[in-house]
Amino acid sequence: MARLAPRPFWYLRHGETDWNARGLSQGRSDIPLNDTGIAQGARAAAMLARHWNEHGRITRIVSSPLGRALRTAELVRDALRDSDGVDLPITTDIALQEVCFGVQEGEPMGDWYDSWIANDYVPQGAEPFPELVARAVGAVNKATEGDGLPMIVCHGAMFRALRKAMGLPANVRLPNAVPLWLRPGEPDPLPWLLVNLGEAG
């Protein structure tokens, strides 16, 4: 299995969309944020402003190019600039886009999702979970190279793939727009440690 480089980073799933609210599989479909998702982006920035000094200050944002992620990244950047005086550069990487769910896109989430993560079932036209793991690891390794500390703004299934690579249970839902601080276990390769700012108050 692809190995995640032992470098810390921030991770933020995009804010809510109408398909999220309806429990539909979104995948590669480019569904925009709804009003709740826009408010969540501003709330995520407020959480970061309160707590990032306890972990590490973000120096740049690397986002999926899908609109719901990129808009979330812009909302966080703008709010942090207004509240904390920082102006974070945003870049996008197509390798961070959400998994393609094939024929399941736009359909309700169901039992098939567990089987997909277990690699027992792949919807027609979809990306197999092991391929997603390899892609997610490669994209995050690229994002964490070089100077500074990135925040990766991305997607839910992508984070399940990263959990797999971190030695953690994969099929755990990540809430919309709640910042996570991630750092490798010590000594490497112990499972990674995750701090959920939504639980920090």
C-alpha positions as CSV (number, residue, x, y, z in Angstrom):
1,M,0.0,0.0,0.0
2,A,1.2,3.5,-0.7
3,R,2.9,5.2,2.3
4,L,2.0,8.6,3.6
5,A,5.0,10.7,4.2
6,P,5.4,11.5,8.0
7,R,4.7,15.2,7.7
8,P,2.0,17.1,9.6
9,F,-0.8,19.0,7.8
10,W,-4.3,20.4,8.3
11,Y,-7.3,18.8,6.6
12,L,-10.7,20.3,5.9
13,R,-13.6,18.7,4.2
14,H,-15.7,21.1,2.1
15,G,-18.9,22.6,3.5
16,E,-22.4,21.2,2.9
17,T,-24.1,20.9,-0.4
18,D,-27.7,20.1,-1.2
19,W,-26.7,16.6,-2.1
20,N,-25.0,16.2,1.3
21,A,-28.1,17.3,3.0
22,R,-30.2,14.8,1.0
23,G,-27.7,11.9,1.7
24,L,-26.8,11.5,-2.0
25,S,-23.5,10.2,-3.3
26,Q,-21.7,13.2,-4.8
27,G,-18.4,11.9,-6.1
28,R,-17.0,13.8,-9.0
29,S,-20.3,15.7,-9.6
30,D,-19.6,19.3,-9.1
31,I,-22.3,20.3,-6.7
32,P,-22.0,23.8,-5.2
33,L,-22.1,24.8,-1.5
34,N,-25.5,25.6,-0.1
35,D,-26.2,28.4,2.4
36,T,-25.3,26.1,5.3
37,G,-22.0,25.2,3.6
38,I,-21.1,28.8,3.1
39,A,-21.7,29.5,6.8
40,Q,-19.7,26.4,7.7
41,G,-16.7,27.7,5.8
42,A,-16.7,30.9,7.9
43,R,-17.1,28.9,11.1
44,A,-14.2,26.7,10.2
45,A,-12.0,29.8,9.8
46,A,-13.0,31.0,13.3
47,M,-12.1,27.6,14.8
48,L,-8.7,27.8,13.1
49,A,-8.1,31.4,14.3
50,R,-8.7,30.3,17.9
51,H,-6.7,27.1,17.9
52,W,-4.1,26.9,15.2
53,N,-1.3,28.3,17.4
54,E,-1.7,25.2,19.6
55,H,-0.6,23.0,16.6
56,G,0.8,24.8,13.6
57,R,0.0,27.9,11.6
58,I,-1.1,27.3,8.1
59,T,1.1,28.9,5.4
60,R,-0.8,27.8,2.3
61,I,-4.0,26.1,1.1
62,V,-4.0,23.2,-1.4
63,S,-7.5,22.5,-2.6
64,S,-9.4,20.0,-4.8
65,P,-10.5,21.9,-7.9
66,L,-14.2,20.9,-7.5
67,G,-16.2,24.0,-6.7
68,R,-17.5,22.9,-3.3
69,A,-13.9,22.5,-2.0
70,L,-12.4,25.5,-3.7
71,R,-15.2,27.8,-2.5
72,T,-14.7,26.4,1.0
73,A,-10.9,27.2,0.7
74,E,-11.7,30.7,-0.4
75,L,-14.1,31.3,2.5
76,V,-11.5,30.2,5.0
77,R,-8.8,32.3,3.4
78,D,-11.0,35.4,3.3
79,A,-12.1,35.0,6.9
80,L,-8.6,34.4,8.2
81,R,-7.4,37.4,6.3
82,D,-10.1,39.6,7.9
83,S,-9.7,38.2,11.4
84,D,-6.0,37.4,11.7
85,G,-4.3,39.5,9.0
86,V,-2.9,36.5,7.0
87,D,-3.4,36.1,3.3
88,L,-2.9,32.4,2.4
89,P,-2.2,31.5,-1.2
90,I,-4.5,28.8,-2.7
91,T,-3.4,26.3,-5.3
92,T,-5.4,23.4,-6.7
93,D,-4.4,19.8,-7.6
94,I,-6.7,17.7,-9.8
95,A,-5.4,14.6,-7.9
96,L,-7.3,15.9,-4.8
97,Q,-10.7,15.7,-6.5
98,E,-13.2,13.4,-5.0
99,V,-13.5,9.8,-6.1
100,C,-15.7,9.0,-9.1
101,F,-18.7,6.9,-8.0
102,G,-19.8,6.0,-11.5
103,V,-23.4,5.0,-11.7
104,Q,-23.9,5.6,-8.0
105,E,-23.4,9.4,-8.3
106,G,-26.7,11.2,-7.4
107,E,-28.0,8.1,-5.8
108,P,-28.7,7.6,-2.0
109,M,-25.8,6.3,0.0
110,G,-26.4,2.7,0.9
111,D,-24.9,-0.7,1.8
112,W,-22.9,-0.7,-1.4
113,Y,-20.5,1.9,0.2
114,D,-19.2,-0.5,2.8
115,S,-18.6,-3.1,0.2
116,W,-16.8,-0.5,-2.0
117,I,-14.4,0.4,0.9
118,A,-13.8,-3.3,1.5
119,N,-13.0,-3.7,-2.2
120,D,-15.7,-6.3,-2.6
121,Y,-17.7,-4.2,-5.0
122,V,-17.0,-1.4,-7.5
123,P,-19.9,0.5,-9.1
124,Q,-19.9,0.6,-12.9
125,G,-17.6,3.4,-13.9
126,A,-16.3,4.1,-10.4
127,E,-12.7,4.3,-9.1
128,P,-11.8,1.2,-6.9
129,F,-11.0,2.1,-3.3
130,P,-7.3,0.9,-3.4
131,E,-6.7,3.2,-6.4
132,L,-8.2,6.0,-4.5
133,V,-5.9,5.3,-1.5
134,A,-2.9,5.4,-3.8
135,R,-4.0,8.7,-5.4
136,A,-4.9,10.3,-2.1
137,V,-1.5,9.4,-0.6
138,G,0.4,10.7,-3.7
139,A,-1.6,14.0,-3.7
140,V,-1.0,14.6,0.1
141,N,2.6,13.7,-0.1
142,K,3.0,16.3,-2.9
143,A,1.1,18.9,-1.0
144,T,3.2,18.5,2.2
145,E,6.5,18.8,0.3
146,G,8.6,21.9,0.7
147,D,8.4,24.7,3.2
148,G,5.5,25.7,5.3
149,L,2.4,23.9,6.6
150,P,-0.5,23.3,4.2
151,M,-4.2,23.0,4.8
152,I,-5.7,20.5,2.3
153,V,-9.3,21.2,1.5
154,C,-10.8,18.1,0.0
155,H,-13.6,15.5,0.3
156,G,-15.1,12.8,2.5
157,A,-14.2,9.7,0.6
158,M,-10.7,11.0,0.0
159,F,-10.3,11.3,3.8
160,R,-11.4,7.7,4.2
161,A,-8.6,6.7,1.9
162,L,-6.1,8.7,3.9
163,R,-7.4,7.1,7.1
164,K,-6.6,3.7,5.5
165,A,-3.1,4.9,4.7
166,M,-2.7,6.2,8.3
167,G,-3.4,2.8,9.8
168,L,-6.8,3.9,11.1
169,P,-10.3,2.4,10.5
170,A,-11.2,3.7,7.1
171,N,-15.0,3.9,7.1
172,V,-15.5,6.8,9.5
173,R,-17.6,9.8,8.3
174,L,-15.9,13.2,8.4
175,P,-18.3,16.1,9.2
176,N,-18.5,19.0,6.7
177,A,-16.1,21.9,7.3
178,V,-14.5,20.8,10.6
179,P,-10.7,21.4,10.6
180,L,-8.5,18.5,11.5
181,W,-4.9,18.7,12.6
182,L,-3.0,15.6,11.6
183,R,0.5,14.5,12.6
184,P,2.3,11.1,12.3
185,G,2.6,8.9,15.3
186,E,5.9,8.8,17.2
187,P,7.9,6.9,16.5
188,D,6.8,6.4,12.9
189,P,5.1,4.2,11.7
190,L,2.6,4.3,14.6
191,P,-0.9,5.3,13.5
192,W,-1.4,9.0,12.9
193,L,-2.9,11.3,15.6
194,L,-5.9,13.4,14.7
195,V,-7.2,16.5,16.5
196,N,-10.7,17.6,15.6
197,L,-11.2,21.3,16.2
198,G,-14.9,20.8,16.4
199,E,-14.3,19.1,19.7
200,A,-12.0,21.8,21.0
201,G,-14.8,24.3,21.8
